């Protein structure tokens, strides 16, 4: 699966290079092309909304296979399914870390 994703990234980068007539596209060019791919329904998307929080109220950065997203809290947005998966895994790992921390504190 990773090789397919690498091929897809190479294809996107080549398309950006052809469209912009440059040898090395900027990150912004590649990000814009990623947005086009998602908007053309070439990959499955889901709607997510990250809750606003008092402590960590900043935007959330997600990176998957050299593609990046900066997700604003409190706003419903469409993202590729892989982004939602990363965020679910993050939540799961944080929960496990908090559980472990509580167990350690109870032993003391």
C-alpha positions as CSV (number, residue, x, y, z in Angstrom):
1,X,0.0,0.0,0.0
2,X,2.8,2.4,0.8
3,X,4.3,2.0,-2.7
4,X,0.9,2.9,-4.2
5,X,0.8,6.0,-2.0
6,X,4.4,6.9,-3.0
7,X,3.4,6.5,-6.7
8,X,0.4,8.8,-6.1
9,X,2.6,11.4,-4.4
10,X,5.1,11.2,-7.3
11,X,2.3,11.6,-9.8
12,X,0.9,14.7,-7.9
13,X,4.4,16.2,-7.8
14,X,4.9,15.6,-11.5
15,X,1.6,17.2,-12.3
16,X,2.5,20.2,-10.2
17,X,5.9,20.5,-11.9
18,X,4.2,20.3,-15.4
19,X,1.6,22.9,-14.4
20,X,4.0,25.3,-12.9
21,X,7.0,24.7,-15.2
22,X,9.4,24.4,-12.3
23,X,11.9,21.7,-11.3
24,X,10.9,21.6,-7.7
25,X,7.4,22.6,-6.7
26,X,6.9,24.5,-3.4
27,X,5.0,23.0,-0.5
28,X,2.1,25.3,-1.2
29,X,1.9,24.1,-4.8
30,X,1.7,20.5,-3.6
31,X,-0.8,21.3,-0.9
32,X,-3.0,23.0,-3.4
33,X,-2.8,19.9,-5.7
34,X,-3.7,17.7,-2.7
35,X,-6.8,19.8,-2.1
36,X,-7.8,19.5,-5.8
37,X,-7.4,15.7,-5.6
38,X,-9.6,15.5,-2.5
39,X,-12.2,17.9,-3.9
40,X,-12.4,15.8,-7.1
41,X,-13.5,12.8,-5.0
42,X,-10.4,10.8,-6.0
43,X,-10.1,9.7,-2.4
44,X,-12.8,9.1,0.2
45,X,-13.4,12.0,2.5
46,X,-15.2,12.3,5.8
47,X,-16.5,15.3,7.8
48,X,-14.8,16.0,11.1
49,X,-15.0,18.7,13.7
50,X,-12.4,19.1,16.4
51,X,-13.8,20.5,19.6
52,X,-12.5,23.8,20.9
53,X,-10.5,23.5,24.1
54,X,-9.3,26.0,26.7
55,X,-5.8,24.6,27.1
56,X,-4.9,23.6,23.6
57,X,-7.1,25.8,21.5
58,X,-4.7,26.0,18.6
59,X,-5.1,24.5,15.2
60,X,-4.1,20.8,14.7
61,X,-1.4,19.8,12.3
62,X,-1.7,16.4,10.6
63,X,0.8,14.9,8.1
64,X,0.2,11.7,6.1
65,X,2.7,10.6,3.5
66,X,4.2,14.1,2.9
67,X,0.7,15.6,2.6
68,X,-0.2,18.1,5.3
69,X,-3.3,19.7,6.8
70,X,-3.8,22.4,9.4
71,X,-7.2,21.8,10.9
72,X,-9.0,24.6,12.7
73,X,-10.8,23.7,15.9
74,X,-14.6,24.2,16.1
75,X,-15.2,24.1,12.4
76,X,-16.7,21.2,10.4
77,X,-14.5,20.3,7.4
78,X,-14.1,17.5,4.8
79,X,-10.8,15.7,5.1
80,X,-9.4,12.5,3.5
81,X,-10.2,9.4,5.6
82,X,-6.5,8.9,6.4
83,X,-6.6,12.3,8.3
84,X,-9.5,11.2,10.4
85,X,-7.7,7.9,11.1
86,X,-4.6,9.8,12.4
87,X,-6.8,11.9,14.6
88,X,-8.6,8.8,16.0
89,X,-5.3,7.1,16.7
90,X,-4.0,10.3,18.5
91,X,-7.1,10.3,20.7
92,X,-6.6,6.6,21.5
93,X,-3.0,7.0,22.4
94,X,-3.7,10.0,24.6
95,X,-6.3,8.0,26.4
96,X,-3.9,5.1,27.0
97,X,-1.2,7.6,28.2
98,X,-3.7,9.2,30.7
99,X,-4.7,5.7,32.0
100,X,-1.1,4.7,32.5
101,X,-0.4,8.0,34.3
102,X,-3.3,7.4,36.6
103,X,-2.1,3.8,37.4
104,X,1.4,5.1,38.2
105,X,0.0,7.8,40.5
106,X,-2.3,5.3,42.3
107,X,0.8,3.1,43.1
108,X,2.6,6.0,44.8
